[in-house]
Amino acid sequence: MPFLHGRGSEFASCIIFTSVKESHVKNALLKFSFIVIGLSVFAPTANAKNDADAKTRCEVLENLVIPDLKIKSVKVLSPEAGQPEYCRVTGFVGRAGFELRLPTSRWNGKYYMAGCGSFCGTLRTQDPAYKDGISRGYATIVTDAGHQSWTPAGTKWARDDQEARTDHAWRAIHNVAVAGRQITQAYYGFNVKRAYFNGCSNGGRQGLMEAARFPDDFDGILAEAPAQNVLSMLMVWTNTLLSDTAADGKSIFNAKKMPLVQRAVAKACGDADGVVSDPQNCKFDPAVLQCAVADSPDCLSAADVSVLRAWYGGPSGSADYENLGGVPFGSEVFWTGRGGVPLILRAIWPFMSGGLPIDSVLLPLKYGSTLLMRDVLATPAFDSDYNAKNFDPARDLPRLKKFSAEMSPSSDLRAFKASGGKLLITQGTADVAVPPAFTIDYWRKTQASLGTQAPNTVRMFMVPGMGHCGNGDGPRLPGYDTGDYDPLTALEKWVEQGIAPDAIIATRRDESGRVTRSEPLCALPARAVYLGKGDRANPQNWLCR
């Protein structure tokens, strides 16, 4: 395996790069060697601070020759808040757009790729995961995964375009990761010491795909709420739509009853703060809230109960996909928009909604199903305006199974283990988009694949009360948010110092900065247990067992 994909390689005076397509190496090598020789004149130390030198080294990258790489622009930019000055490189690897930021000083000697959430399509340089990489001094890259869209929610790439699907599934991330590492090493004149990947949702899925398909691309992978069991997850989304659609096409569940349901679940299964830390063992039955006689604001109608049972229980069993349950207990606060709906979105919603009311409960799941189902199934043989409300298992599942098979990463990580890679997974317990049962199921499969040595390669941590990739806008919630714990530092210590994380401390503060909750997030299968005395906001009063 060429050093480009190796781990912790030493600096090589004679540099040979592996191209995105191996067949092009011989044709590109001679051209590329001259570029490398030219760049070596300007090769800095990791702490280079000469502005003129930094600008020159950045500009030279414009002439870099790597198969399938097209440089669009190179420029040294002033540092953003909390970030070092950097050389920004934009371009394409094949059809995949990318942006790479190379610190001109304070480079930590490492390479970092941020995954793209939702359906990609844009260069999300303002995402926290991307900004965290450059702020820590990493050479940091992100890609649009091989298709360009005006919004990350765009799914037209899935319309009868196998190349776009393959790019989105796995190819674009790998190819951009390889090319970005080549550019980084050419710019600095050094092999990168370590390489990391960090992504949430679809970005988490990308991380798992890298671990399974390309185990030498990254030393450490942080996969948060990974959307990995695509068909089963899509069936949960579709179930939320079908079970809440009346014969006239309108929603059945009364959204005004949401506070009632939220309070009841928190009382039945929550802790002192109302946080449901173990939704899989919650036995709440919405029938306890059913009205004895007539429907009223403080009870549920029989129709409401039926919908809730379908949402919590998930789609009916099938030989075509795993039934791992539905949306988790304790996630109810995320079933409706917490930050309100912007006026501009309300204005354009009728043109993009597929007939869904903007105030519908669990709207993101219903809308995601509508978009993805429509565009996966939109070929010449199907109506391009296909509506998920018309889902026909006999007709649609065979096509969805093929799509899902390419999008879903394998849980067999034996090659990743052999390469010395480390995978750290996190998952919010209140995640409606990627229910925690799905991620736990993936983790269990990795344990079966790797055997007793699995904890040396894969560790997973549940985050009590957190929604999908964080808690979004709105008032602080009693559960944890993404800024309350630091899994990336834990991963770095695991990779670089051999310190495997048994727990990651999470600390929640209110608006005044006062600590209101703190406990260890324990590596599964352990759970945090309060010792029964002392301040519950002191992690020393908790134990992982």
HELIX and SHEET records of a PDB file:
HELIX    1   1 PHE A    3  HIS A    5  5                                   3    
HELIX    2   2 GLU A   22  HIS A   24  5                                   3    
HELIX    3   3 VAL A   25  SER A   40  1                                  16    
HELIX    4   4 ASP A   51  VAL A   60  1                                  10    
HELIX    5   5 LEU A   61  ASN A   63  5                                   3    
HELIX    6   6 PRO A  128  SER A  135  1                                   8    
HELIX    7   7 LYS A  156  ALA A  158  5                                   3    
HELIX    8   8 GLN A  162  THR A  166  1                                   5    
HELIX    9   9 ASP A  167  ARG A  171  3                                   5    
HELIX   10  10 ALA A  172  TYR A  188  1                                  17    
HELIX   11  11 ASN A  202  ARG A  213  1                                  12    
HELIX   12  12 VAL A  230  LEU A  242  1                                  13    
HELIX   13  13 ALA A  255  LYS A  257  5                                   3    
HELIX   14  14 MET A  258  CYS A  269  1                                  12    
HELIX   15  15 PRO A  279  ASN A  281  5                                   3    
HELIX   16  16 PRO A  286  LEU A  289  5                                   4    
HELIX   17  17 ALA A  302  GLY A  313  1                                  12    
HELIX   18  18 GLU A  332  PHE A  334  5                                   3    
HELIX   19  19 LEU A  343  ILE A  348  1                                   6    
HELIX   20  20 TRP A  349  PHE A  351  5                                   3    
HELIX   21  21 LEU A  363  LEU A  377  1                                  15    
HELIX   22  22 ALA A  388  ASN A  390  5                                   3    
HELIX   23  23 PRO A  393  MET A  407  1                                  15    
HELIX   24  24 ARG A  414  ALA A  418  1                                   5    
HELIX   25  25 PRO A  436  LEU A  450  1                                  15    
HELIX   26  26 GLY A  451  ASN A  456  5                                   6    
HELIX   27  27 THR A  482  ASP A  484  5                                   3    
HELIX   28  28 PRO A  487  GLN A  497  1                                  11    
HELIX   29  29 PRO A  539  ASN A  541  5                                   3    
SHEET    1   A 9 LEU A  69  LEU A  77  0                                        
SHEET    2   A 9 TYR A  86  VAL A  93 -1                                        
SHEET    3   A 9 ALA A  96  PRO A 103 -1                                        
SHEET    4   A 9 ALA A 139  THR A 143 -1                                        
SHEET    5   A 9 TYR A 111  ALA A 114  1                                        
SHEET    6   A 9 ALA A 195  CYS A 200  1                                        
SHEET    7   A 9 GLY A 220  GLU A 224  1                                        
SHEET    8   A 9 LYS A 422  GLY A 428  1                                        
SHEET    9   A 9 VAL A 458  VAL A 463  1                                        
SHEET    1   B 2 ALA A 503  ARG A 509  0                                        
SHEET    2   B 2 VAL A 515  CYS A 522 -1                                        
SHEET    1   C 2 ALA A 528  TYR A 530  0                                        
SHEET    2   C 2 TRP A 542  CYS A 544 -1                                        
END                                                                             
